[in-house]
Amino acid sequence: MEVMRTRRPAQLMQVTGTGRRVIAEAYPVFVDGKLERIISRSRDLTDLQLLQDEYALLQKRFSEHLKRSQAAPDAEEQALDDALDNLQVRSSVMREIALLLKRVAPSDANVLMLGESGVGKTAFAKQLHRWSQRCDGPFIDVNCAAIPENLFESEMFGYQPGAFSGAARQGKAGLLEQAEGGTLFLDEIGELPLLMQTKLLKVIQDGSLTRLGDTRSRKVNFRLVVATNQDLGKQVEAGLFRLDLYYRLNVIPVTLPPLRDRREDIPDLVEACLNRLNQRYGRQKFLIPALGRP
């Protein structure tokens, strides 16, 4: 009915009589400008929803655990301190997030990092990679907003020799192939063009891709982590982001709070930043507390 009303493809979330959650998709078929038929299919998302519910329960349990153990950190929290490398994490909320990421790191489940610009999504994605079983593989960092739309497909999927004017003679492996055996981090995923969303969804489902100008598919094996400062749910409602891709990416959602909500982290972050600047410029600057302040 929605396709008949709008004459455009439609996606809807539905719950069946047996309680299973599915994405229903419908596509119009036109013949000489007349709507001839509508092709519909449904995709079961129940297992994905169960995984999300399990993660939410794990997050709740960790939150309760941290509240009980703030006075006397246990062996797991001490191990977290030893494993955080250069991440400056002192606030309880960020330690909770770090513990959760450390727990899910060994799996290959997709992770969606949410939060304002500058909250540390890239830093935590790199730490997740270091904790994962793919730590010896590459970490490919891609800013989706920085790649022009007309170059996006060739950069992401690669191309064969002669695929287009100006293509390198030997062809080129795309960023998806370069992430083989490691982690692919797609920052600003909300800026991904709709056509590329469709192609990325196919790669996630099939585990393979086809370079521009090629006729054969290539298997790819990487862990996908994405980040955005946008509300993807609202983008889905506005028709700017695919519903089925959103559910594929939103397996383990991690929301990083802004610094104003975790001020305990500020001193360590300032100190780390000052140390980097001192090393870069060969100086020995330091900070002292202001008079009358702790």
C-alpha positions in Angstrom: 0.0 0.0 0.0 2.9 2.4 0.8 4.4 1.7 -2.7 1.1 2.2 -4.4 0.6 5.5 -2.6 4.1 6.9 -3.2 5.1 5.0 -6.3 8.6 4.6 -4.7 10.4 1.7 -2.9 9.5 1.3 0.8 11.0 -0.4 3.8 9.0 -1.1 7.0 9.7 -2.9 10.3 7.1 -5.5 11.1 6.5 -8.0 13.9 5.0 -11.3 12.8 2.3 -13.2 14.6 5.0 -15.5 16.1 6.9 -12.5 17.5 9.7 -12.4 14.9 11.0 -9.0 13.8 11.4 -8.6 10.1 12.2 -5.8 7.6 9.7 -5.8 4.8 10.8 -4.3 1.5 8.7 -3.6 -1.5 9.8 -2.3 -5.0 7.6 -1.0 -7.8 7.9 -2.3 -11.4 6.8 0.1 -14.1 6.0 -0.7 -17.7 5.7 2.3 -20.0 5.2 4.5 -17.0 2.4 2.4 -15.5 2.8 0.6 -12.2 2.6 -3.1 -13.4 3.5 -5.0 -10.2 5.2 -4.7 -6.8 7.9 -7.1 -5.7 8.0 -7.6 -1.9 10.4 -9.6 0.4 10.9 -9.9 4.1 14.2 -10.3 6.0 14.3 -11.8 9.5 16.1 -9.7 12.1 15.1 -11.7 15.2 18.6 -13.1 15.8 20.2 -9.7 15.5 17.7 -8.3 18.0 18.5 -11.1 20.4 22.2 -10.2 20.2 21.4 -6.5 20.8 19.3 -7.5 23.9 22.1 -9.6 25.2 24.5 -6.7 24.8 22.2 -4.3 26.6 21.9 -6.8 29.5 25.7 -7.1 29.6 26.0 -3.3 29.7 23.5 -3.2 32.6 25.4 -5.8 34.6 28.7 -4.0 34.0 27.2 -0.8 35.2 26.0 -2.4 38.4 29.4 -4.2 38.9 31.3 -0.9 38.6 29.1 0.8 41.2 29.8 -2.0 43.6 33.6 -2.0 43.0 34.4 1.7 42.8 36.0 1.7 46.3 38.2 -1.4 45.6 39.0 -2.1 42.0 39.1 -5.8 41.2 41.6 -7.7 39.1 39.6 -7.1 35.9 39.7 -3.3 36.4 43.4 -3.4 37.2 43.9 -5.4 34.0 42.0 -2.7 32.2 44.4 0.0 33.5 47.3 -2.1 32.2 45.7 -2.6 28.8 44.5 0.9 28.0 47.8 2.0 26.5 47.6 5.8 25.9 43.8 6.2 26.4 43.1 8.6 29.3 40.1 7.0 31.1 39.4 8.0 34.6 35.6 8.6 34.8 33.4 5.7 35.7 31.3 6.0 32.5 34.3 5.8 30.3 35.8 2.9 32.2 32.4 1.1 31.8 32.6 1.6 28.1 36.2 0.4 28.0 35.3 -2.7 29.9 32.5 -3.5 27.6 34.6 -3.0 24.5 37.3 -5.2 26.0 34.7 -7.9 26.5 33.3 -7.8 23.0 36.6 -7.3 21.2 37.3 -11.0 20.6 34.1 -11.3 18.6 33.6 -10.1 15.0 30.3 -8.3 15.8 29.8 -4.9 14.1 30.2 -2.0 16.4 28.5 1.4 16.0 30.3 4.3 17.8 27.9 7.2 18.6 28.8 10.6 20.0 29.6 14.2 19.3 32.7 15.2 17.2 35.9 15.0 19.3 34.6 12.5 22.0 37.2 9.9 21.1 35.4 7.5 18.7 38.5 6.9 16.6 40.7 6.4 19.6 38.3 3.8 21.1 38.0 2.1 17.7 41.8 1.7 17.5 41.8 0.3 21.1 39.1 -2.1 20.2 41.2 -3.3 17.3 44.3 -3.7 19.6 42.2 -5.9 21.9 40.7 -8.0 19.1 42.1 -11.2 17.6 42.7 -9.1 14.5 45.3 -6.9 16.2 48.1 -8.1 13.9 46.1 -7.1 10.9 45.6 -3.6 9.5 43.5 -0.9 10.9 42.0 1.0 8.0 40.6 4.4 9.0 38.2 5.9 6.5 36.4 9.3 6.8 33.3 8.9 4.6 32.7 12.7 4.6 36.2 13.3 3.1 35.8 11.2 -0.1 34.1 12.9 -3.0 31.0 11.0 -4.1 32.2 10.5 -7.6 35.3 8.8 -6.3 33.7 6.8 -3.5 33.1 3.6 -5.3 36.6 3.3 -6.8 38.2 4.2 -3.5 36.1 1.8 -1.4 35.9 -1.2 -3.9 39.0 -0.7 -6.0 39.1 -1.0 -9.8 40.6 -3.1 -12.6 43.1 -1.7 -15.2 41.2 0.4 -17.7 38.1 0.6 -15.6 37.8 4.3 -16.3 39.7 7.2 -17.7 42.8 7.9 -15.6 42.7 4.5 -13.9 46.2 3.1 -12.9 47.5 0.5 -15.3 47.9 -2.1 -12.6 44.5 -1.4 -11.1 44.0 -0.8 -7.4 42.7 -2.6 -4.3 40.0 -0.6 -2.6 39.9 0.2 1.1 37.7 -2.8 1.8 40.3 -5.1 0.4 43.1 -3.3 2.3 41.3 -4.1 5.6 41.7 -7.9 4.9 42.4 -9.7 8.2 42.0 -6.5 10.2 39.5 -3.8 11.1 37.7 -1.4 8.8 36.7 1.8 10.6 34.2 4.0 8.7 33.9 7.3 10.4 31.0 9.7 9.6 29.0 6.7 8.3 25.9 9.0 8.1 27.6 10.7 5.1 27.7 7.5 3.1 25.8 8.0 -0.2 22.7 5.8 -0.7 24.2 3.9 -3.6 27.3 3.0 -1.5 25.0 2.0 1.4 23.5 -0.6 -0.9 26.9 -1.9 -2.0 28.3 -1.9 1.6 25.2 -3.9 2.7 25.9 -6.5 0.0 29.5 -6.8 1.1 28.4 -7.3 4.8 25.8 -10.0 3.7 27.9 -11.9 1.1 31.5 -11.3 2.5 32.6 -10.5 -1.0 33.0 -7.5 -3.4 33.5 -6.8 -7.1 36.0 -4.2 -8.2 35.0 -1.6 -10.8 35.5 -3.0 -14.3 35.8 -6.6 -12.9 33.5 -9.5 -13.6 34.5 -11.8 -10.7 33.9 -11.3 -7.0 36.6 -11.3 -4.3 36.2 -12.7 -0.8 36.9 -10.1 2.0 37.3 -10.7 5.7 37.4 -7.8 8.1 35.8 -6.6 11.3 33.6 -3.5 10.7 33.4 -0.6 13.1 31.5 2.6 12.2 31.0 5.9 13.9 28.8 8.9 13.5 27.7 12.1 15.3 24.3 12.0 13.6 21.0 10.3 14.6 20.9 7.5 12.2 17.3 6.6 13.3 16.1 10.0 12.1 18.1 9.6 8.9 16.3 6.3 8.3 12.9 8.0 8.8 14.0 10.8 6.3 14.9 8.2 3.7 18.6 9.2 3.9 19.9 5.9 5.4 18.8 2.4 4.6 16.9 0.7 7.4 18.4 -2.8 6.7 21.9 -1.4 6.8 21.2 0.5 10.0 20.2 -2.8 11.7 23.3 -4.5 10.3 25.6 -1.9 11.8 23.8 -1.4 15.0 24.7 -4.8 16.5 26.8 -3.3 19.4 26.0 0.4 19.9 28.5 2.3 22.0 27.6 5.9 23.0 30.6 8.0 24.1 29.6 11.0 26.2 31.0 14.5 25.7 33.9 15.7 27.9 31.5 18.1 29.7 29.8 15.1 31.1 33.0 13.4 32.3 35.1 16.2 33.7 37.2 13.7 35.7 39.0 12.9 32.4 40.1 16.5 31.7 43.3 16.6 33.9 44.8 13.4 32.3 43.8 14.5 28.8 45.4 18.0 29.3 48.6 16.3 30.7 48.8 13.9 27.8 48.3 16.7 25.3 51.0 18.9 26.9 53.5 16.0 26.9 52.9 15.5 23.2 53.5 19.2 22.5 56.6 19.2 24.6 58.0 16.3 22.7 57.1 17.8 19.3 58.7 21.2 20.0 61.5 20.2 22.4 60.1 22.2 25.3 59.4 21.6 29.0 56.2 23.4 29.7 54.1 22.4 32.6 50.8 23.4 34.3 50.3 24.3 37.9 46.9 24.8 39.7 45.5 28.3 39.8 45.8 30.1 43.1 42.8 29.5 45.3 41.8 26.4 43.3 42.5 22.7 44.0 
